[in-house]
Amino acid sequence: MPQKEGTRVDVAAHVVDVPDFPQPGIVFKDLSPLFANGSAFREAIDEIVGHYEPGSFDIVAGIEARGFLLAAAIAYATGTGVVPVRKAGKLPRATFAATYDLEYGKATLELHTDAFALSSRVLVVDDVLATGGTAKATMELIEQAGGTVVGFSVVLELAFLKGRERLAGRDIHALLTV
């Protein structure tokens, strides 16, 4: 897998392909080895943070579940807050919800209705960009809640699934595209 020019962390070396997960025919890209390797994880976070101008976002939204790991680390590194975008039924207060198509079915995400101050600049992060359904639903939820999406960053983009096309007009950043 070719690495993006200027990328320090070797993302490809930290991806494990898991065939037939979560269902037959799907090859799950597991980034757990990247998260478990302290120096590689730090380099990935530093590269994501370095892609954005200091002060260009107020808060980081992490998509369940691996996006939480990235969002928390980015928020800590930049001194901003973090907001979780959760699967349906996991948030305790009033929520906005969006149902969308996955590569292998449907899913629903939720976000607290009061997650953002009006016009908060939000950086959205997740581990993988596949079909773009999860990212698109998340961005729509953020905007419904009054936030302004300033970027979407992932560790790995699966270009053959054309998720970037569903996010046309959005700032998309991937450490590795395959």
C-alpha positions in Angstrom: 0.0 0.0 0.0 1.6 3.3 -1.0 2.0 5.9 1.7 1.0 9.5 1.2 4.0 11.8 0.6 5.2 13.4 3.7 3.4 10.9 6.0 5.7 9.8 8.8 3.7 6.9 10.3 3.6 3.7 8.2 -0.1 3.2 8.4 0.0 0.1 6.1 2.3 -1.7 8.5 -0.2 -1.3 11.3 -3.3 -2.6 9.4 -4.5 -6.2 9.8 -7.0 -7.5 7.2 -9.7 -9.6 8.8 -11.6 -11.5 6.2 -15.4 -12.2 6.5 -15.9 -9.7 9.3 -18.5 -8.5 10.2 -20.1 -10.8 7.5 -18.9 -13.0 4.7 -17.3 -11.1 1.8 -16.2 -8.1 3.8 -12.5 -7.6 4.6 -12.4 -5.5 7.8 -9.4 -3.2 8.1 -8.4 -3.5 11.8 -6.3 -0.5 13.0 -5.9 -1.9 16.5 -2.2 -2.5 16.0 -1.8 1.2 15.2 -3.6 2.2 18.3 -1.6 -0.2 20.4 1.8 1.1 19.2 2.4 4.2 21.2 4.9 5.9 18.8 2.8 5.0 15.7 -0.4 6.3 17.3 1.3 9.5 18.4 2.7 10.1 14.9 -0.8 9.5 13.4 -2.4 12.0 15.8 0.4 14.5 15.2 -0.1 14.2 11.4 -3.9 14.7 11.7 -3.4 17.7 14.0 -0.7 19.1 11.7 -3.0 19.0 8.7 -5.2 21.7 10.2 -4.3 25.3 11.1 -4.0 26.0 14.8 -7.3 27.3 16.1 -9.2 26.1 12.9 -11.6 24.0 15.0 -13.3 24.3 18.3 -14.2 20.7 19.0 -13.6 17.2 17.7 -16.4 14.8 16.9 -15.5 11.1 17.1 -17.6 8.5 15.4 -18.2 5.3 17.3 -16.1 3.5 18.2 -12.6 3.8 16.9 -13.2 7.4 16.1 -13.5 8.0 19.9 -9.9 7.0 20.3 -8.7 9.4 17.6 -11.0 12.3 18.7 -9.9 12.1 22.3 -6.3 12.2 21.4 -6.7 15.1 18.9 -8.8 17.1 21.4 -6.2 16.6 24.1 -3.4 17.6 21.7 -5.2 20.8 20.6 -6.8 21.8 23.9 -10.3 21.5 22.4 -13.3 19.5 23.5 -14.6 16.1 22.2 -18.1 15.0 21.4 -19.1 11.4 20.7 -21.3 10.4 17.8 -22.9 7.2 19.0 -24.9 4.2 17.8 -28.6 4.5 18.5 -29.8 4.2 22.1 -26.4 5.0 23.7 -26.8 8.7 24.6 -28.8 9.6 27.7 -30.4 13.0 26.7 -32.4 14.3 23.7 -30.7 13.4 20.4 -30.8 13.9 16.7 -30.7 10.6 14.7 -29.7 9.7 11.2 -30.1 6.3 9.5 -27.9 5.5 6.6 -26.6 2.6 4.4 -23.4 0.7 5.2 -21.5 -1.5 2.8 -23.3 -4.4 4.5 -26.6 -3.1 5.8 -28.1 -0.1 7.6 -27.2 1.7 10.8 -28.3 4.7 12.9 -26.2 7.3 14.6 -27.2 9.8 17.3 -25.8 13.0 18.6 -27.0 15.1 21.6 -29.1 18.0 20.4 -27.1 20.4 22.6 -23.7 19.0 21.6 -22.4 22.2 20.1 -22.6 25.9 20.7 -24.1 27.6 17.7 -21.5 27.8 14.9 -18.9 25.7 16.6 -16.2 24.6 14.2 -16.1 20.8 14.2 -13.4 18.5 13.1 -14.9 15.0 12.4 -12.7 12.0 12.8 -13.0 8.3 12.2 -10.6 5.4 11.6 -11.7 4.4 8.0 -13.6 6.1 5.2 -15.4 3.3 3.2 -18.7 4.1 1.4 -19.0 7.5 3.1 -22.4 6.8 4.6 -21.3 7.0 8.2 -19.3 10.2 7.6 -22.2 11.9 5.6 -24.7 11.0 8.3 -22.4 12.4 11.0 -21.8 15.6 9.2 -25.6 16.1 8.7 -26.2 15.5 12.4 -23.5 18.0 13.4 -25.1 20.6 11.1 -28.5 19.8 12.5 -27.1 20.4 16.0 -25.8 23.8 15.0 -22.1 22.9 14.3 -20.1 23.8 11.2 -18.0 20.9 9.9 -14.5 22.2 9.0 -13.0 18.9 8.1 -13.2 15.1 8.1 -10.0 13.2 8.9 -9.4 9.4 8.8 -6.4 7.2 9.1 -7.4 5.0 6.2 -9.5 5.7 3.1 -10.7 2.8 0.9 -10.9 4.6 -2.4 -12.4 1.7 -4.3 -15.6 2.1 -2.2 -15.9 5.8 -3.5 -16.9 7.3 -0.1 -15.2 10.5 -1.0 -17.7 11.0 -3.8 -20.6 11.0 -1.3 -18.8 13.8 0.6 -18.2 16.1 -2.4 -17.4 19.6 -1.4 -16.1 18.6 2.0 -12.5 18.8 3.2 -11.4 15.2 3.5 -8.0 14.2 4.9 -6.6 10.6 5.0 -3.2 9.4 6.2 -3.4 6.5 3.8 -5.6 5.9 0.7 -5.7 2.4 -0.8 
